[in-house]
Amino acid sequence: MICFGIREKEGNYVLFIVVANFVAGLLYLLSAYGMFTTKPWAFQLLLAITGMLILAFIGLLIHAYLGGIYETQTLKAMMFRIGLTALMTGIASIYFKNK
């Protein structure tokens, strides 16, 4: 099988982080729909996404501590994503308090 070195170009990704980010991406779309249609469950969904990402980040830290391979960029990207999701959650909280 010819792979053209694709695996080497991917880097050292952590599968459960990829899955968590994929699920979060799908749930972002659902929460965006909830925000645009002013459904209060959008706030709870964003809160759940934030919690899920925090748990995945803790798992990543444990993975790194135990000597698992990972990319330093993954740590930075997860911190950014958690911060951005927390910001969106805060905005949703304010939005629905005013409604």
A tleap script that builds the chain and sets N, CA, C and O, in Angstrom:
source leaprc.protein.ff14SB
mol = sequence {
  NMET ILE CYS PHE GLY ILE ARG GLU LYS GLU
  GLY ASN TYR VAL LEU PHE ILE VAL VAL ALA
  ASN PHE VAL ALA GLY LEU LEU TYR LEU LEU
  SER ALA TYR GLY MET PHE THR THR LYS PRO
  TRP ALA PHE GLN LEU LEU LEU ALA ILE THR
  GLY MET LEU ILE LEU ALA PHE ILE GLY LEU
  LEU ILE HIE ALA TYR LEU GLY GLY ILE TYR
  GLU THR GLN THR LEU LYS ALA MET MET PHE
  ARG ILE GLY LEU THR ALA LEU MET THR GLY
  ILE ALA SER ILE TYR PHE LYS ASN CLYS
}
set mol.1.N position { 0.845 -1.186 0.000 }
set mol.1.CA position { 0.000 0.000 0.000 }
set mol.1.C position { 0.886 1.242 0.000 }
set mol.1.O position { 1.817 1.346 0.798 }
set mol.2.N position { 0.600 2.166 -0.880 }
set mol.2.CA position { 1.376 3.397 -0.988 }
set mol.2.C position { 0.662 4.490 -0.197 }
set mol.2.O position { -0.504 4.790 -0.455 }
set mol.3.N position { 1.364 5.080 0.766 }
set mol.3.CA position { 0.752 6.109 1.614 }
set mol.3.C position { 1.338 7.488 1.377 }
set mol.3.O position { 0.806 8.475 1.886 }
set mol.4.N position { 2.428 7.581 0.611 }
set mol.4.CA position { 3.047 8.862 0.283 }
set mol.4.C position { 3.474 9.648 1.523 }
set mol.4.O position { 3.547 10.876 1.470 }
set mol.5.N position { 3.755 8.972 2.631 }
set mol.5.CA position { 4.224 9.644 3.838 }
set mol.5.C position { 3.174 10.483 4.537 }
set mol.5.O position { 3.513 11.390 5.297 }
set mol.6.N position { 1.896 10.194 4.294 }
set mol.6.CA position { 0.817 10.997 4.891 }
set mol.6.C position { 0.827 10.901 6.403 }
set mol.6.O position { 0.618 11.904 7.085 }
set mol.7.N position { 1.067 9.712 6.941 }
set mol.7.CA position { 1.053 9.532 8.401 }
set mol.7.C position { 2.117 10.410 9.064 }
set mol.7.O position { 1.878 10.968 10.135 }
set mol.8.N position { 3.278 10.533 8.441 }
set mol.8.CA position { 4.342 11.362 9.002 }
set mol.8.C position { 3.965 12.845 8.989 }
set mol.8.O position { 4.366 13.594 9.879 }
set mol.9.N position { 3.207 13.263 7.999 }
set mol.9.CA position { 2.797 14.660 7.892 }
set mol.9.C position { 1.716 15.024 8.904 }
set mol.9.O position { 1.569 16.193 9.262 }
set mol.10.N position { 0.954 14.024 9.368 }
set mol.10.CA position { -0.140 14.284 10.308 }
set mol.10.C position { 0.360 14.716 11.666 }
set mol.10.O position { -0.334 15.461 12.357 }
set mol.11.N position { 1.517 14.286 12.070 }
set mol.11.CA position { 2.029 14.615 13.389 }
set mol.11.C position { 1.513 13.632 14.429 }
set mol.11.O position { 0.876 12.632 14.097 }
set mol.12.N position { 1.792 13.927 15.667 }
set mol.12.CA position { 1.415 13.050 16.776 }
set mol.12.C position { 0.081 13.497 17.361 }
set mol.12.O position { 0.040 14.165 18.394 }
set mol.13.N position { -0.988 13.131 16.707 }
set mol.13.CA position { -2.306 13.515 17.201 }
set mol.13.C position { -2.786 12.515 18.245 }
set mol.13.O position { -2.373 11.356 18.253 }
set mol.14.N position { -3.663 12.983 19.122 }
set mol.14.CA position { -4.255 12.145 20.158 }
set mol.14.C position { -5.706 11.908 19.734 }
set mol.14.O position { -6.485 12.851 19.596 }
set mol.15.N position { -6.053 10.648 19.531 }
set mol.15.CA position { -7.336 10.314 18.918 }
set mol.15.C position { -8.531 10.848 19.709 }
set mol.15.O position { -9.471 11.366 19.107 }
set mol.16.N position { -8.521 10.737 21.044 }
set mol.16.CA position { -9.694 11.197 21.791 }
set mol.16.C position { -9.851 12.711 21.725 }
set mol.16.O position { -10.961 13.214 21.900 }
set mol.17.N position { -8.781 13.446 21.480 }
set mol.17.CA position { -8.882 14.899 21.289 }
set mol.17.C position { -9.514 15.185 19.921 }
set mol.17.O position { -10.343 16.087 19.801 }
set mol.18.N position { -9.136 14.442 18.918 }
set mol.18.CA position { -9.723 14.605 17.584 }
set mol.18.C position { -11.226 14.330 17.643 }
set mol.18.O position { -12.022 15.076 17.073 }
set mol.19.N position { -11.603 13.262 18.331 }
set mol.19.CA position { -13.017 12.907 18.452 }
set mol.19.C position { -13.769 13.986 19.229 }
set mol.19.O position { -14.857 14.394 18.821 }
set mol.20.N position { -13.200 14.454 20.343 }
set mol.20.CA position { -13.853 15.495 21.146 }
set mol.20.C position { -14.043 16.775 20.336 }
set mol.20.O position { -15.090 17.416 20.421 }
set mol.21.N position { -13.042 17.144 19.558 }
set mol.21.CA position { -13.156 18.345 18.729 }
set mol.21.C position { -14.182 18.170 17.617 }
set mol.21.O position { -14.893 19.115 17.277 }
set mol.22.N position { -14.265 16.977 17.050 }
set mol.22.CA position { -15.258 16.708 16.012 }
set mol.22.C position { -16.673 16.812 16.586 }
set mol.22.O position { -17.543 17.459 16.004 }
set mol.23.N position { -16.887 16.169 17.727 }
set mol.23.CA position { -18.205 16.220 18.374 }
set mol.23.C position { -18.544 17.664 18.758 }
set mol.23.O position { -19.675 18.111 18.571 }
set mol.24.N position { -17.566 18.381 19.291 }
set mol.24.CA position { -17.792 19.782 19.657 }
set mol.24.C position { -18.188 20.598 18.425 }
set mol.24.O position { -19.074 21.449 18.507 }
set mol.25.N position { -17.551 20.349 17.307 }
set mol.25.CA position { -17.881 21.068 16.077 }
set mol.25.C position { -19.322 20.849 15.650 }
set mol.25.O position { -20.016 21.788 15.260 }
set mol.26.N position { -19.763 19.604 15.725 }
set mol.26.CA position { -21.158 19.315 15.384 }
set mol.26.C position { -22.119 19.998 16.367 }
set mol.26.O position { -23.148 20.544 15.968 }
set mol.27.N position { -21.768 19.956 17.642 }
set mol.27.CA position { -22.634 20.579 18.655 }
set mol.27.C position { -22.630 22.103 18.551 }
set mol.27.O position { -23.617 22.750 18.902 }
set mol.28.N position { -21.513 22.689 18.065 }
set mol.28.CA position { -21.487 24.138 17.820 }
set mol.28.C position { -22.564 24.518 16.798 }
set mol.28.O position { -23.260 25.521 16.955 }
set mol.29.N position { -22.686 23.706 15.763 }
set mol.29.CA position { -23.700 23.988 14.740 }
set mol.29.C position { -25.102 23.941 15.335 }
set mol.29.O position { -25.941 24.792 15.037 }
set mol.30.N position { -25.349 22.943 16.175 }
set mol.30.CA position { -26.646 22.826 16.820 }
set mol.30.C position { -26.907 24.005 17.758 }
set mol.30.O position { -28.020 24.528 17.804 }
set mol.31.N position { -25.893 24.418 18.497 }
set mol.31.CA position { -26.070 25.557 19.410 }
set mol.31.C position { -26.262 26.861 18.625 }
set mol.31.O position { -27.001 27.741 19.065 }
set mol.32.N position { -25.612 26.988 17.483 }
set mol.32.CA position { -25.815 28.177 16.652 }
set mol.32.C position { -27.265 28.245 16.177 }
set mol.32.O position { -27.872 29.315 16.162 }
set mol.33.N position { -27.809 27.100 15.794 }
set mol.33.CA position { -29.223 27.048 15.421 }
set mol.33.C position { -30.082 27.489 16.605 }
set mol.33.O position { -31.017 28.272 16.437 }
set mol.34.N position { -29.770 26.992 17.793 }
set mol.34.CA position { -30.521 27.360 18.994 }
set mol.34.C position { -30.432 28.847 19.306 }
set mol.34.O position { -31.409 29.460 19.736 }
set mol.35.N position { -29.269 29.414 19.088 }
set mol.35.CA position { -29.112 30.857 19.329 }
set mol.35.C position { -29.937 31.666 18.337 }
set mol.35.O position { -30.620 32.615 18.723 }
set mol.36.N position { -29.877 31.298 17.070 }
set mol.36.CA position { -30.599 32.052 16.047 }
set mol.36.C position { -32.112 31.916 16.177 }
set mol.36.O position { -32.857 32.810 15.776 }
set mol.37.N position { -32.560 30.804 16.733 }
set mol.37.CA position { -33.998 30.614 16.924 }
set mol.37.C position { -34.419 30.905 18.366 }
set mol.37.O position { -35.533 30.580 18.774 }
set mol.38.N position { -33.513 31.521 19.133 }
set mol.38.CA position { -33.717 31.918 20.539 }
set mol.38.C position { -34.268 30.787 21.405 }
set mol.38.O position { -35.245 30.966 22.132 }
set mol.39.N position { -33.633 29.634 21.318 }
set mol.39.CA position { -33.982 28.491 22.161 }
set mol.39.C position { -33.065 28.501 23.386 }
set mol.39.O position { -31.843 28.488 23.233 }
set mol.40.N position { -33.624 28.522 24.588 }
set mol.40.CA position { -32.794 28.591 25.797 }
set mol.40.C position { -31.857 27.394 25.981 }
set mol.40.O position { -30.861 27.503 26.696 }
set mol.41.N position { -32.156 26.259 25.354 }
set mol.41.CA position { -31.277 25.100 25.489 }
set mol.41.C position { -29.912 25.326 24.843 }
set mol.41.O position { -28.977 24.566 25.093 }
set mol.42.N position { -29.791 26.357 24.019 }
set mol.42.CA position { -28.503 26.643 23.385 }
set mol.42.C position { -27.447 26.970 24.438 }
set mol.42.O position { -26.285 26.588 24.298 }
set mol.43.N position { -27.857 27.680 25.495 }
set mol.43.CA position { -26.916 27.991 26.576 }
set mol.43.C position { -26.453 26.713 27.273 }
set mol.43.O position { -25.257 26.533 27.506 }
set mol.44.N position { -27.390 25.827 27.607 }
set mol.44.CA position { -27.018 24.575 28.277 }
set mol.44.C position { -26.116 23.721 27.385 }
set mol.44.O position { -25.199 23.059 27.871 }
set mol.45.N position { -26.380 23.742 26.094 }
set mol.45.CA position { -25.561 22.975 25.165 }
set mol.45.C position { -24.130 23.526 25.133 }
set mol.45.O position { -23.168 22.758 25.155 }
set mol.46.N position { -23.994 24.841 25.080 }
set mol.46.CA position { -22.659 25.451 25.101 }
set mol.46.C position { -21.943 25.150 26.411 }
set mol.46.O position { -20.734 24.917 26.425 }
set mol.47.N position { -22.685 25.156 27.502 }
set mol.47.CA position { -22.110 24.814 28.798 }
set mol.47.C position { -21.616 23.367 28.789 }
set mol.47.O position { -20.539 23.076 29.309 }
set mol.48.N position { -22.389 22.472 28.208 }
set mol.48.CA position { -21.994 21.069 28.116 }
set mol.48.C position { -20.756 20.899 27.222 }
set mol.48.O position { -19.866 20.107 27.535 }
set mol.49.N position { -20.705 21.639 26.118 }
set mol.49.CA position { -19.542 21.571 25.231 }
set mol.49.C position { -18.291 22.037 25.970 }
set mol.49.O position { -17.229 21.424 25.855 }
set mol.50.N position { -18.421 23.121 26.727 }
set mol.50.CA position { -17.289 23.624 27.504 }
set mol.50.C position { -16.802 22.559 28.481 }
set mol.50.O position { -15.602 22.310 28.594 }
set mol.51.N position { -17.743 21.937 29.182 }
set mol.51.CA position { -17.379 20.881 30.127 }
set mol.51.C position { -16.706 19.704 29.439 }
set mol.51.O position { -15.725 19.159 29.945 }
set mol.52.N position { -17.233 19.315 28.287 }
set mol.52.CA position { -16.652 18.203 27.536 }
set mol.52.C position { -15.223 18.522 27.114 }
set mol.52.O position { -14.339 17.671 27.214 }
set mol.53.N position { -14.995 19.748 26.641 }
set mol.53.CA position { -13.650 20.135 26.213 }
set mol.53.C position { -12.687 20.206 27.390 }
set mol.53.O position { -11.516 19.851 27.254 }
set mol.54.N position { -13.169 20.662 28.544 }
set mol.54.CA position { -12.316 20.698 29.737 }
set mol.54.C position { -11.922 19.281 30.144 }
set mol.54.O position { -10.763 19.027 30.472 }
set mol.55.N position { -12.882 18.362 30.124 }
set mol.55.CA position { -12.572 16.964 30.451 }
set mol.55.C position { -11.575 16.371 29.456 }
set mol.55.O position { -10.662 15.647 29.854 }
set mol.56.N position { -11.741 16.669 28.177 }
set mol.56.CA position { -10.809 16.179 27.166 }
set mol.56.C position { -9.417 16.769 27.392 }
set mol.56.O position { -8.412 16.081 27.210 }
set mol.57.N position { -9.358 18.040 27.790 }
set mol.57.CA position { -8.071 18.696 28.056 }
set mol.57.C position { -7.390 18.061 29.264 }
set mol.57.O position { -6.179 17.841 29.251 }
set mol.58.N position { -8.163 17.766 30.305 }
set mol.58.CA position { -7.602 17.076 31.470 }
set mol.58.C position { -7.064 15.708 31.048 }
set mol.58.O position { -5.986 15.297 31.479 }
set mol.59.N position { -7.815 15.017 30.213 }
set mol.59.CA position { -7.342 13.735 29.677 }
set mol.59.C position { -6.052 13.892 28.897 }
set mol.59.O position { -5.163 13.046 28.989 }
set mol.60.N position { -5.943 14.968 28.130 }
set mol.60.CA position { -4.724 15.239 27.366 }
set mol.60.C position { -3.543 15.497 28.306 }
set mol.60.O position { -2.435 15.017 28.066 }
set mol.61.N position { -3.787 16.247 29.363 }
set mol.61.CA position { -2.722 16.508 30.334 }
set mol.61.C position { -2.258 15.212 31.003 }
set mol.61.O position { -1.062 15.006 31.207 }
set mol.62.N position { -3.200 14.351 31.338 }
set mol.62.CA position { -2.848 13.049 31.923 }
set mol.62.C position { -2.071 12.217 30.911 }
set mol.62.O position { -1.070 11.585 31.250 }
set mol.63.N position { -2.536 12.223 29.674 }
set mol.63.CA position { -1.854 11.502 28.591 }
set mol.63.C position { -0.408 11.989 28.465 }
set mol.63.O position { 0.513 11.181 28.354 }
set mol.64.N position { -0.213 13.302 28.482 }
set mol.64.CA position { 1.135 13.873 28.361 }
set mol.64.C position { 1.984 13.525 29.583 }
set mol.64.O position { 3.159 13.184 29.448 }
set mol.65.N position { 1.394 13.610 30.771 }
set mol.65.CA position { 2.109 13.311 32.012 }
set mol.65.C position { 2.589 11.859 32.039 }
set mol.65.O position { 3.670 11.569 32.552 }
set mol.66.N position { 1.792 10.957 31.492 }
set mol.66.CA position { 2.140 9.533 31.480 }
set mol.66.C position { 3.102 9.176 30.349 }
set mol.66.O position { 3.444 8.009 30.161 }
set mol.67.N position { 3.532 10.184 29.602 }
set mol.67.CA position { 4.534 9.952 28.571 }
set mol.67.C position { 3.984 9.689 27.186 }
set mol.67.O position { 4.731 9.284 26.295 }
set mol.68.N position { 2.700 9.909 26.983 }
set mol.68.CA position { 2.115 9.719 25.661 }
set mol.68.C position { 2.613 10.781 24.694 }
set mol.68.O position { 2.987 11.883 25.094 }
set mol.69.N position { 2.610 10.432 23.428 }
set mol.69.CA position { 3.077 11.396 22.428 }
set mol.69.C position { 1.937 12.345 22.064 }
set mol.69.O position { 0.775 11.945 21.992 }
set mol.70.N position { 2.289 13.591 21.841 }
set mol.70.CA position { 1.326 14.636 21.502 }
set mol.70.C position { 2.085 15.803 20.896 }
set mol.70.O position { 3.312 15.864 20.964 }
set mol.71.N position { 1.354 16.712 20.314 }
set mol.71.CA position { 1.941 17.940 19.766 }
set mol.71.C position { 1.704 19.079 20.754 }
set mol.71.O position { 0.622 19.184 21.332 }
set mol.72.N position { 2.695 19.918 20.947 }
set mol.72.CA position { 2.545 21.079 21.816 }
set mol.72.C position { 1.440 21.997 21.293 }
set mol.72.O position { 0.747 22.652 22.071 }
set mol.73.N position { 1.286 22.039 19.993 }
set mol.73.CA position { 0.229 22.852 19.383 }
set mol.73.C position { -1.151 22.402 19.839 }
set mol.73.O position { -2.079 23.208 19.907 }
set mol.74.N position { -1.290 21.116 20.152 }
set mol.74.CA position { -2.575 20.588 20.596 }
set mol.74.C position { -2.962 21.204 21.933 }
set mol.74.O position { -4.127 21.540 22.146 }
set mol.75.N position { -1.999 21.355 22.834 }
set mol.75.CA position { -2.273 21.997 24.125 }
set mol.75.C position { -2.749 23.431 23.924 }
set mol.75.O position { -3.738 23.860 24.519 }
set mol.76.N position { -2.033 24.160 23.082 }
set mol.76.CA position { -2.396 25.553 22.817 }
set mol.76.C position { -3.770 25.647 22.152 }
set mol.76.O position { -4.583 26.499 22.511 }
set mol.77.N position { -4.022 24.770 21.185 }
set mol.77.CA position { -5.298 24.792 20.471 }
set mol.77.C position { -6.458 24.461 21.407 }
set mol.77.O position { -7.525 25.066 21.306 }
set mol.78.N position { -6.258 23.516 22.307 }
set mol.78.CA position { -7.320 23.162 23.252 }
set mol.78.C position { -7.596 24.317 24.219 }
set mol.78.O position { -8.752 24.598 24.532 }
set mol.79.N position { -6.552 24.979 24.687 }
set mol.79.CA position { -6.765 26.129 25.575 }
set mol.79.C position { -7.534 27.236 24.842 }
set mol.79.O position { -8.431 27.859 25.411 }
set mol.80.N position { -7.178 27.469 23.591 }
set mol.80.CA position { -7.874 28.472 22.799 }
set mol.80.C position { -9.332 28.082 22.597 }
set mol.80.O position { -10.225 28.914 22.765 }
set mol.81.N position { -9.581 26.828 22.241 }
set mol.81.CA position { -10.952 26.380 21.985 }
set mol.81.C position { -11.794 26.443 23.249 }
set mol.81.O position { -12.954 26.851 23.196 }
set mol.82.N position { -11.232 26.047 24.381 }
set mol.82.CA position { -11.972 26.120 25.648 }
set mol.82.C position { -12.299 27.570 25.977 }
set mol.82.O position { -13.423 27.879 26.374 }
set mol.83.N position { -11.324 28.463 25.816 }
set mol.83.CA position { -11.558 29.882 26.086 }
set mol.83.C position { -12.626 30.469 25.190 }
set mol.83.O position { -13.498 31.203 25.655 }
set mol.84.N position { -12.566 30.149 23.905 }
set mol.84.CA position { -13.548 30.659 22.956 }
set mol.84.C position { -14.948 30.111 23.252 }
set mol.84.O position { -15.938 30.837 23.159 }
set mol.85.N position { -15.019 28.834 23.605 }
set mol.85.CA position { -16.310 28.235 23.930 }
set mol.85.C position { -16.876 28.826 25.213 }
set mol.85.O position { -18.079 29.066 25.311 }
set mol.86.N position { -16.009 29.063 26.202 }
set mol.86.CA position { -16.458 29.700 27.445 }
set mol.86.C position { -16.964 31.111 27.168 }
set mol.86.O position { -17.950 31.545 27.763 }
set mol.87.N position { -16.293 31.829 26.265 }
set mol.87.CA position { -16.752 33.169 25.887 }
set mol.87.C position { -18.123 33.104 25.221 }
set mol.87.O position { -19.002 33.907 25.533 }
set mol.88.N position { -18.310 32.155 24.306 }
set mol.88.CA position { -19.611 31.994 23.649 }
set mol.88.C position { -20.692 31.623 24.666 }
set mol.88.O position { -21.836 32.065 24.554 }
set mol.89.N position { -20.324 30.813 25.651 }
set mol.89.CA position { -21.273 30.427 26.702 }
set mol.89.C position { -21.676 31.648 27.513 }
set mol.89.O position { -22.851 31.817 27.838 }
set mol.90.N position { -20.713 32.498 27.841 }
set mol.90.CA position { -21.011 33.729 28.572 }
set mol.90.C position { -21.912 34.661 27.779 }
set mol.90.O position { -22.832 35.267 28.329 }
set mol.91.N position { -21.647 34.772 26.492 }
set mol.91.CA position { -22.485 35.612 25.632 }
set mol.91.C position { -23.901 35.053 25.576 }
set mol.91.O position { -24.873 35.806 25.632 }
set mol.92.N position { -24.016 33.740 25.465 }
set mol.92.CA position { -25.351 33.111 25.431 }
set mol.92.C position { -26.087 33.345 26.752 }
set mol.92.O position { -27.297 33.569 26.763 }
set mol.93.N position { -25.351 33.293 27.861 }
set mol.93.CA position { -25.958 33.525 29.173 }
set mol.93.C position { -26.542 34.931 29.254 }
set mol.93.O position { -27.676 35.118 29.695 }
set mol.94.N position { -25.768 35.902 28.831 }
set mol.94.CA position { -26.238 37.301 28.840 }
set mol.94.C position { -27.409 37.473 27.873 }
set mol.94.O position { -28.388 38.149 28.187 }
set mol.95.N position { -27.303 36.866 26.717 }
set mol.95.CA position { -28.335 36.966 25.687 }
set mol.95.C position { -29.676 36.450 26.218 }
set mol.95.O position { -30.709 37.090 26.026 }
set mol.96.N position { -29.656 35.302 26.881 }
set mol.96.CA position { -30.908 34.714 27.330 }
set mol.96.C position { -31.417 35.323 28.636 }
set mol.96.O position { -32.597 35.181 28.960 }
set mol.97.N position { -30.551 35.997 29.388 }
set mol.97.CA position { -31.036 36.732 30.567 }
set mol.97.C position { -31.842 37.947 30.147 }
set mol.97.O position { -32.780 38.356 30.831 }
set mol.98.N position { -31.461 38.515 29.015 }
set mol.98.CA position { -32.156 39.705 28.511 }
set mol.98.C position { -33.430 39.365 27.734 }
set mol.98.O position { -34.208 40.266 27.418 }
set mol.99.N position { -33.654 38.120 27.429 }
set mol.99.CA position { -34.837 37.715 26.649 }
set mol.99.C position { -35.979 37.345 27.569 }
set mol.99.O position { -37.056 36.979 27.099 }
savepdb mol mol.pdb
quit
